[in-house]
Amino acid sequence: MEKIYSENLERGAAIQATKETINFLLSFSKQFHVVEYKSFQFENSLN
């Protein structure tokens, strides 16, 4: 597993995210909520 992970890191390029992108993702993760009930999964966007 470690070998596969390190090989993928060598092939990939570093991604530079802007401050706006980070803020957007953080805000989205705060408002997104998943509720599981028995075999069902409900995704809610609380905005």
Backbone bond lengths (Angstrom), bond angles and torsions (degrees), N, CA, C in turn:
res aa  C-N    CA-C-N  psi(-1)  N-CA   C-N-CA  omega(-1)  CA-C   N-CA-C  phi
1 M - - - 1.455 - - 1.533 110.07 -
2 E 1.304 116.46 -44.96 1.459 120.01 -179.51 1.523 111.04 -61.93
3 K 1.342 116.57 -40.40 1.455 120.73 -179.79 1.532 111.11 -64.01
4 I 1.328 117.13 -43.94 1.464 121.16 179.47 1.522 110.08 -62.39
5 Y 1.312 116.68 -43.84 1.467 121.15 -179.28 1.523 111.18 -62.44
6 S 1.320 117.40 -45.21 1.460 120.27 -178.42 1.528 111.38 -69.73
7 E 1.343 118.47 -31.84 1.464 120.40 176.02 1.519 110.74 -65.61
8 N 1.319 117.68 -40.20 1.457 121.00 179.07 1.526 111.50 -66.92
9 L 1.302 117.86 -33.07 1.461 120.45 177.74 1.524 111.09 -66.52
10 E 1.329 116.61 -36.35 1.454 120.31 -178.84 1.529 111.00 -69.78
11 R 1.322 118.35 -32.03 1.458 121.88 -178.68 1.520 112.46 -80.68
12 G 1.307 117.32 -30.80 1.466 121.32 -174.21 1.514 112.38 -81.13
13 A 1.305 114.70 157.24 1.460 120.82 176.73 1.525 108.76 -100.99
14 A 1.304 115.58 149.29 1.463 120.45 178.35 1.520 109.40 -70.91
15 I 1.312 115.99 138.18 1.460 121.46 -179.66 1.521 108.47 -107.49
16 Q 1.312 115.50 130.14 1.466 121.00 178.20 1.521 108.41 -102.08
17 A 1.311 116.71 115.82 1.466 121.67 179.05 1.523 109.25 -96.69
18 T 1.329 115.08 141.20 1.460 119.24 177.50 1.525 109.75 -79.50
19 K 1.308 115.20 164.43 1.458 120.94 178.91 1.533 110.76 -61.40
20 E 1.336 116.49 -37.36 1.462 121.49 179.59 1.527 111.07 -64.19
21 T 1.330 116.48 -39.82 1.468 120.56 179.06 1.519 110.98 -64.50
22 I 1.321 116.40 -43.90 1.467 120.94 179.18 1.521 110.37 -62.33
23 N 1.328 117.25 -44.51 1.470 120.91 178.87 1.519 111.44 -62.90
24 F 1.342 117.17 -40.45 1.462 120.88 177.95 1.523 110.98 -61.52
25 L 1.324 117.14 -47.12 1.470 120.53 -179.18 1.515 112.26 -64.97
26 L 1.314 117.53 -38.84 1.460 120.74 177.80 1.519 111.07 -65.85
27 S 1.326 117.25 -42.62 1.460 121.10 178.39 1.523 111.09 -63.58
28 F 1.325 116.06 -42.40 1.458 120.06 179.70 1.524 110.92 -63.48
29 S 1.322 117.08 -43.16 1.464 119.74 -178.26 1.530 111.44 -66.84
30 K 1.327 117.71 -27.85 1.464 120.77 177.47 1.523 111.81 -73.00
31 Q 1.343 117.06 -33.44 1.460 120.42 -177.26 1.518 112.98 -90.08
32 F 1.318 118.68 -16.13 1.464 121.98 -176.86 1.524 109.34 -88.52
33 H 1.322 116.48 131.40 1.462 120.95 -176.01 1.527 109.12 -138.29
34 V 1.321 116.42 134.38 1.464 121.53 179.69 1.517 108.29 -115.63
35 V 1.338 115.67 129.09 1.455 121.99 178.97 1.527 108.12 -118.54
36 E 1.318 116.27 130.31 1.458 120.99 177.43 1.519 109.54 -109.11
37 Y 1.325 114.76 132.60 1.451 121.21 177.94 1.518 107.62 -136.95
38 K 1.325 115.40 113.74 1.464 122.26 -175.34 1.528 109.01 52.90
39 S 1.318 118.61 -119.21 1.464 119.50 -178.70 1.528 112.24 -98.53
40 F 1.333 117.02 11.92 1.458 121.33 -178.89 1.516 110.62 -104.39
41 Q 1.325 115.05 151.46 1.456 120.99 176.84 1.529 107.68 -131.22
42 F 1.330 116.03 121.93 1.459 122.19 -178.76 1.518 108.97 -110.49
43 E 1.333 116.04 129.44 1.455 121.85 178.20 1.517 108.52 -107.85
44 N 1.323 116.78 124.57 1.461 122.20 -177.79 1.519 110.04 -118.32
45 S 1.309 115.11 139.56 1.449 121.68 173.02 1.524 107.03 -110.10
46 L 1.314 116.21 107.57 1.468 121.44 -174.13 1.528 110.07 -94.93
47 N 1.316 116.31 82.51 1.466 118.81 179.49 1.501 111.07 -119.90
